[in-house]
């Protein structure tokens, strides 16, 4: 009888072990599907690269990552090969592509020749909206045009009496920048803020980036002297953000947002903030910037978005894809479910609208606005 009881106990113990092992498969990290993430390299876009690594750390082998080439504009065949190689794994059921550089549409269409089951989410789309929207299930882009209203509103909240728009002829020829410029003027007029145009050298011209940056360093003080410290500055060029941030901090002027809103754009370099050991840590970066702004005595007059938008696209895209693979989301493009995932990361004030132009509205192409973070 004792021997029987020992054998019975061993059987029960073995059954319990097997049961626990089986239960482990219900966790996301043990799922029978994989989510692919394609980003730029660290040199091209550290934010999205770090976001991919963050998702890899969270979900383990369920996440597979790859990068498109640094010279993506001339190496589209390599981009296509990268995507098709990832899709060759039958366990890959969804691919999140940020940034969706030129070649993304061709890559997605190439994959669909043999696999139409993969869910594609494309962020920071650099190709014709109608073209990539026809290939990808979900397309994501920052709502640059609506910023013509939100940036002025933010500047007004920070006490702006004057709004200086810094740009140059080439940029003003872009449809989105021109449309946003018109909204800047209109909104300033509605709020009683004086609108001023400042023409800087084109960084791609003879003066180069160095010349454009020097113009900012030399001329922002001139505008502050003329219009006072309650002057807000916005510049359309990425390479000019660092000196503009430095000047606004030193002179006590208003800086509502960069051309590309993110805690990582301009601020770390302007304030000499190291990211070593804190790569991809948005909360750390926000706190470091806030401390630096306070040291200049300019608290409440400088800001950006509360999230790194490219990182948010990846994180929300992965969470959406997991739920789609698990059957919790049943439509390939579920707008409400997508917004819910974004709000979990960026806050309840996050909004999305459909892209529209003269040719109509694209139901699966979403323009994103996120809440500001005041330093």
N, C-alpha and C positions, 0 to 999 in steps of 0.2 A: 504493500500500500504506500509505504514511504517512497519507494522508487517511482511509483505511478505519479505521486504528487510532485516529485522533482521534475519528471518529464513534462507534466502538465504546466508547471511553472515556467519551464524553459520554452515551451511552445507559446505560452501567453506573452512572455518577454519578447520573443522573436516577432510575434504578431504586432506588438506595440512598436518595436523598432521600425518594422516595415510600414506601419501606419503613419508614423511620424515622417518617414522618408517620403511617403506619397504626399503628405500634406505640404511638404516643402515645395512641391512643384506648383502650388497655387500662388506662390509669391511671384511678383513681377520679374525678379531676377532669374527665376526658373521657368519662365514662359517659353512656349514652343515657337515663338516668333522673335524677330530682331527688328530694331529700328535703326536705320542708317542716318548719319548726319554728315553732310558735306559742307565744309567751311573753307575760308582762306587760310593760309599759313599765318604764323605769328606776325610776320613782317607785313602781311596784307591786311589782316584784321584780327588783332589779338582778342578783342571782346568776344567775337563769335567762336574763335578757337577755344578759348577758356570755357565758354558755355558748353561746348561739346564735351570737353573733358569733365566738367561738373556733372553732366548727365551720365557719362561713362562711370564716374565714381559712385553715383547714386544707384544705377541699375546694373552695373557690371557687364557681363557678356551679352546681355540683351541689346546693348548699344554697340554699333560698329561705326567707326569714324574714318573719314578720308578728307583730303584737301585738294582744291583745284589749284592749278599752277599760278605762280606769281604773275607771269606774263599771259594772263588769261585772254586778253584781247587778241593775241596772235597765236595762242595755243588752244584753240577751241577743240581740236581733235583730242587733245589730252584730257580736257574736261569731259568730253563725251565718253572716253575710255574709262575714266575714273568712275563715272556713274554706272555705266554698263557692267563694269567689273563688280561693283557693289551689288547690283541687281542680279548678278549671276548666282548668288547664294539664294536658294529657294526659300530659306527661312526669313529673308528680309521682306517684310510686308509693307513697310512705309519708309520713305526717305524725306528728311527735312533738309532743304537746300538753302543755306544763308551764307553768303550772298549769292543770289541767283544771277550770276555774271553772264555776259554774252556766251552762248553755247549751251546754256541750261535748257532752253526749249528743244534744241536739236537732240540733246542727251535724253531728255524725257521721252521724246517721240521715238528715239531709237530703242529704248527699253520697252516701250509699249508694243513694238513689233512682235515681241515674244512673250511679254508679261503685261497684261492689262489689269492685274490684280493689285499692283503696288499703289499705295496712297502717296501722292506727291504734295508736299507743302513747300512753297517757294517764297523766301523772304528777301527783301531789298532787291526787287526785280529790276534788272537793268535793260530789259528788252521791251519791245512794243507791248503795251499792256494787253491788247486784244489777242496777240499771238501767244504769249506765255499763258494767258488765262485759258486758252483753248487746250493747252497741253497739261497744265498743272491743275490739281484739284482745288488748291487754295493758294492765293497769291497775297503777299503782305508788303505794304510800303508805308513809310511815314507820310502823313498828310501835310505836305509842305505848303500847299496853297492855303489851307485853313489856318496855318500859323500866322498868316497875315492879320488875322484877328486876335488869336490867342496871345501872341507875343506882345502886341500893343496893350492888350488888357493887363498882362503881367507887368509891363513897364509902368502902366498907370497905377497899379496897386503898390508899386515900389516908389511912387512919388514923382514920376516923370512929368516934366512940363514941356520937354523937347525930345523928339525922336530922330536920331541921325541914322540914315540908311547908307552904309558904306558898300560900294560895289564898283563895277567897271563895265564898259560897253559890251564885252563878250558875254558876260553873265546876264546882263539886262536883255540880251537877245534870246535867252531861253524862255520858253513859254511859261513854265512853272514859276520861275523867278519873277518874270514880268507880271504874271497874274497876282502873285503874292505882294509885289510892290504896290500894285493898284489897291489892294486891300489895306496895306499899311497906311496909305494916304487917306483912304476913306475912313478907316477906324480912328485915325488921329484926329481927323476933322470932327467926327462924332463926339469924341471925348475932350475936345478943346486942347489937344496937344499939338505944338508946332512941329511940322514935318520938314526935315532938311535932307537934301541929297548931298552925299559926299562922294566924289569920284577919286578912287585910288588907282595906282598902277596895276595893270594886269600881271599877276605872278608868272604867266606864260610869255610875257613880253620881254623887251630888251632888259628891263631892270631885274627881271627874275623874281624869285621868292624873296630873296634878301632885300631887294628894293621895295617890294610891296610891304614887307614887315617894317622896314625903316620908315616908310611913309606913315604907318600907324603910330609908331613910337613918337614921331615928330609932330603929327597933326592932331591927335586926339586932345592934347592939352590946349591947342588953339580953339577947338570947339567948346571945351569946358570953360575956358576963359571967357568966351563970347556968350555962351548960353547959361552958364552956371552948372553946379554939380548935379542938379536935377535933370540931367540929360542922359537919355538911354541910347546905347549904341548897339547896332546889329550889323554884322558883316556877312556877305554871302560866300566868302571863301574860307576853306578849312585852314590853309597855311597861315592865315592872318589872325587866327583866334588867340594864339598864345600872347603876342604883344598887346592885343586888344584887352584881354583879361588883365594883364599886368597893369596897363594904363588905367583901366577902370578902377582897379583896386587901389592903386597909388593915389589917384586923383579924387577918389570918392564918388565916381560917377556910377551910373546904373547899367547893369549888364544882364538883361532878362534871359537870354538863351543864345547858345551857339547856333551856327548854321545847321549842324547835325547834333541834336540834343543827346547828351550822354555825360555822366560824371567823368568819363575817361577822355573826353574830347577837349583838349586845350588846357584844362585845369591842372592836371598832374605836372605837365611841363612848365606851365606858367608859375606854379608855386613850388616846383622842385620836390614833388611828392613821390617817393619811391613805392613801387607796387610789389617789390620783392617779398615773397612770403605771403602776399595778399592778392595774388593774381585772380581776377574774376570776383573779388569780394566787393560788391557794390556798396554795402553798408559802411565798410571801412573807408572807402574812398570818399563817400559823402561826408563822414565825420571829419576826415582830414582836411577836406576843402573848407568845411564850415569853420574849423579852427583857424585856418590861414586867413580867411576873409575877416574873421573877428580881430585878428592881429593887426589888420589894416584899418580897423574901425569902420568897416563898410558892411556890417551885418544887415541883412534884410534888403540889400540892394543888388545882390548878385544871385543868380539861380540857374538851374538847368532842369531837365526832366528827372524824376525820381528813380528812373531805371535806365540801364544801358539798353537801348531799343533792340539792337541786334541780338543781344543775349536773351532778351525777353521773347523775341520771335522763336528762337531755338527752344527755350525751355517750355514755352506754351505749346509750341508745335509738337514736341516730343510727348508731353502729357496728353495732348489731344490724340496723337497717333496711337498711344498705348490704349486709350479708352476705345478707340475705333477698332483696333485689333482684338480687344477683349469683348467686343460687341456691345459695349455700354453706349457708344455713339453709333448709330445705324446708317447715317447719311455721310457720304464722302465729304460734303461741305455743309456743316451744321453751324450756322452763324452764331446762334445763342450759346452753343457749347464752346465754340472758339473764344467768344468774348468772356465767358466764365473763366476759362483757363488764363486769359490775359489779366483779368482783374485780380486773380489770386496772386499774381506777381507784381503788377504795376499799380494796383489800387482801384477802388470802385469808380473813380472819376475817369477811368480809361474809356475811350469811345472808338467805335469803328464805323465807317461809312463805305458805301460802294463807290468804286472808281467810276467816273462818268466823264464823257467828252462829247464832241459833236456827233459821234457815231452811236451814242447811247450809253447804257449802264451795264457794267460787268458784275454779275451776281456773286462771283467767287473771288473778286479782287477787292481787298479791303484796305482802306486808308486809316491809319492809326494816329490817335492823339492820346498822350499820357499826361498825368498831372505834373505840375512843377514842384521842385524842391527848393525852398528858400534857404540860402546860406546865411 
